[in-house]
Amino acid sequence: MESLSVPTDAELLRLAGEVASVVQRQRLMLVTAESCSGGWIAKALTDLPGSSAWFDAGVVTYSYQAKEALLGVDPKTLERTGAVSEETVLEMVSGALSRFGAGIAVAVTGIAGPSGGTPDKPVGTVWIGWKRRGGYGHARLFHFPGDREAVRRQTVAAALIGVSKALTA
């Protein structure tokens, strides 16, 4: 997944279709909690006709306040690790599952650019987390190359690939 090229709209739709088929086969609902992708994961999934049968909700939380209010991210976590961290993405994915009736959730937080990067967290740094209801969340750090759109497209693709893997593991 590291060498993921920048996916086209058609490729994102294909990945969304793969997720849809696995989610439906397992009779689950899916929820997304997004920051740097700005709702693009939810858009890719709901571009599919009939998605209301398996897509529960998508939440876009850019600010600390939104992450706290809508997903229950602990303010202490945000103070200690920042929004772009493993701890934050795991709290985002857990919060999404606890607030909605879904059986699986994906959460993303990162720095899409062109500004906002730091030496420790350069532009392209993205944390993605996945969690099944009743299971343990897991997160993965990515460093995506390219401009804002490229980083966001790669984030959407990696998030979707991870949902499929989480459901077939």
C-alpha positions as CSV (number, residue, x, y, z in Angstrom):
1,M,0.0,0.0,0.0
2,E,3.0,2.4,0.4
3,S,3.6,2.6,-3.3
4,L,0.0,3.5,-4.0
5,S,-0.2,5.6,-7.1
6,V,-2.6,8.6,-7.2
7,P,-6.0,6.9,-7.9
8,T,-8.4,8.1,-10.5
9,D,-12.1,8.6,-9.8
10,A,-12.8,5.3,-11.6
11,E,-10.3,3.5,-9.3
12,L,-11.9,5.1,-6.2
13,L,-15.3,3.9,-7.4
14,R,-14.0,0.4,-8.0
15,L,-12.5,0.3,-4.5
16,A,-15.8,1.6,-3.0
17,G,-17.6,-1.1,-4.9
18,E,-15.3,-3.8,-3.3
19,V,-16.0,-2.4,0.1
20,A,-19.8,-2.3,-0.6
21,S,-19.8,-5.9,-1.6
22,V,-17.9,-7.1,1.5
23,V,-19.9,-4.9,3.9
24,Q,-23.2,-6.2,2.4
25,R,-22.1,-9.8,2.4
26,Q,-21.4,-9.5,6.1
27,R,-24.7,-7.6,6.7
28,L,-23.0,-4.7,8.3
29,M,-23.3,-0.9,8.2
30,L,-20.3,1.3,7.7
31,V,-19.5,4.8,9.2
32,T,-16.7,7.2,8.3
33,A,-15.0,9.8,10.5
34,E,-12.9,12.1,8.3
35,S,-10.7,15.1,8.8
36,C,-8.1,15.7,6.0
37,S,-10.2,13.8,3.4
38,G,-13.1,16.2,4.0
39,G,-15.9,13.6,3.4
40,W,-14.4,12.1,0.2
41,I,-14.5,8.6,1.6
42,A,-18.2,9.0,2.3
43,K,-18.7,10.5,-1.1
44,A,-16.9,7.6,-2.9
45,L,-19.1,5.1,-1.0
46,T,-22.4,7.0,-1.5
47,D,-21.7,7.5,-5.2
48,L,-22.8,3.8,-5.4
49,P,-26.5,3.3,-6.0
50,G,-28.2,1.5,-3.0
51,S,-25.5,2.6,-0.5
52,S,-28.2,3.5,2.0
53,A,-28.6,-0.2,2.6
54,W,-25.1,-0.5,4.1
55,F,-23.7,3.1,4.6
56,D,-24.8,4.5,8.0
57,A,-23.1,7.9,8.3
58,G,-20.1,10.1,7.6
59,V,-18.8,12.7,9.9
60,V,-16.3,15.4,8.9
61,T,-14.4,16.8,11.9
62,Y,-11.7,19.3,11.1
63,S,-11.4,21.3,14.4
64,Y,-10.4,20.0,17.8
65,Q,-13.9,21.1,19.0
66,A,-15.7,19.0,16.4
67,K,-13.5,16.0,17.1
68,E,-14.4,16.3,20.8
69,A,-18.1,17.1,20.4
70,L,-19.0,14.7,17.5
71,L,-16.6,11.8,18.1
72,G,-15.8,12.0,21.8
73,V,-12.0,12.5,21.3
74,D,-10.5,13.4,24.6
75,P,-9.2,17.0,24.7
76,K,-6.2,15.7,26.6
77,T,-5.3,13.5,23.7
78,L,-5.5,16.4,21.3
79,E,-3.3,18.6,23.6
80,R,-0.8,15.8,24.1
81,T,-0.5,14.3,20.6
82,G,-2.3,16.7,18.3
83,A,-5.0,15.9,15.8
84,V,-2.6,14.0,13.5
85,S,-1.7,11.0,15.7
86,E,-2.3,7.4,16.3
87,E,-4.1,8.1,19.6
88,T,-6.4,10.6,18.0
89,V,-7.4,8.5,15.0
90,L,-8.1,5.5,17.3
91,E,-10.3,7.7,19.5
92,M,-12.0,9.0,16.3
93,V,-12.8,5.5,15.0
94,S,-14.0,4.3,18.4
95,G,-16.2,7.4,18.8
96,A,-17.7,6.9,15.3
97,L,-18.7,3.3,16.3
98,S,-20.1,4.3,19.7
99,R,-22.2,7.1,18.2
100,F,-23.7,5.2,15.3
101,G,-25.2,1.8,14.7
102,A,-22.5,0.6,12.3
103,G,-20.5,-2.6,12.5
104,I,-17.4,-1.2,11.1
105,A,-15.8,2.3,11.0
106,V,-12.9,4.0,9.3
107,A,-11.3,7.3,10.5
108,V,-8.7,9.5,8.9
109,T,-6.7,12.5,10.1
110,G,-3.7,14.1,8.4
111,I,-2.0,17.0,6.8
112,A,-3.0,17.3,3.1
113,G,-1.2,20.6,2.5
114,P,0.0,22.6,0.9
115,S,0.8,24.2,4.3
116,G,0.4,22.9,7.9
117,G,3.3,20.5,7.9
118,T,6.1,20.4,10.5
119,P,9.4,18.6,10.6
120,D,7.8,15.8,12.6
121,K,4.6,15.8,10.7
122,P,5.3,16.9,7.1
123,V,2.6,17.4,4.5
124,G,1.4,14.0,3.4
125,T,1.4,12.5,6.9
126,V,-1.9,10.7,7.4
127,W,-3.1,8.3,10.1
128,I,-5.9,5.9,9.2
129,G,-7.8,3.8,11.7
130,W,-10.2,0.9,11.3
131,K,-12.4,-0.8,13.9
132,R,-15.1,-3.5,13.9
133,R,-17.8,-3.3,16.6
134,G,-16.7,-5.4,19.5
135,G,-13.1,-5.6,18.3
136,Y,-9.9,-3.6,18.7
137,G,-9.1,-0.6,16.6
138,H,-5.9,-0.5,14.6
139,A,-4.2,2.4,13.0
140,R,-1.6,2.9,10.3
141,L,0.7,5.8,9.5
142,F,1.1,6.8,5.8
143,H,3.3,9.4,4.2
144,F,1.7,10.2,0.8
145,P,3.6,12.2,-1.8
146,G,2.1,14.9,-4.0
147,D,-0.1,18.0,-3.8
148,R,-3.3,18.3,-1.7
149,E,-5.5,16.4,-4.1
150,A,-2.9,13.6,-4.5
151,V,-2.6,13.2,-0.7
152,R,-6.4,13.2,-0.3
153,R,-7.0,10.7,-3.2
154,Q,-4.4,8.3,-1.8
155,T,-5.9,8.7,1.7
156,V,-9.4,7.7,0.3
157,A,-7.9,4.7,-1.5
158,A,-5.9,3.5,1.5
159,A,-8.9,3.9,3.8
160,L,-11.1,1.8,1.5
161,I,-8.5,-0.9,0.9
162,G,-8.1,-1.1,4.7
163,V,-11.9,-1.5,5.3
164,S,-11.8,-4.5,2.8
165,K,-8.8,-6.0,4.6
166,A,-10.4,-5.4,8.1
167,L,-13.5,-7.3,6.9
168,T,-11.7,-10.2,5.2
169,A,-8.9,-10.7,7.7
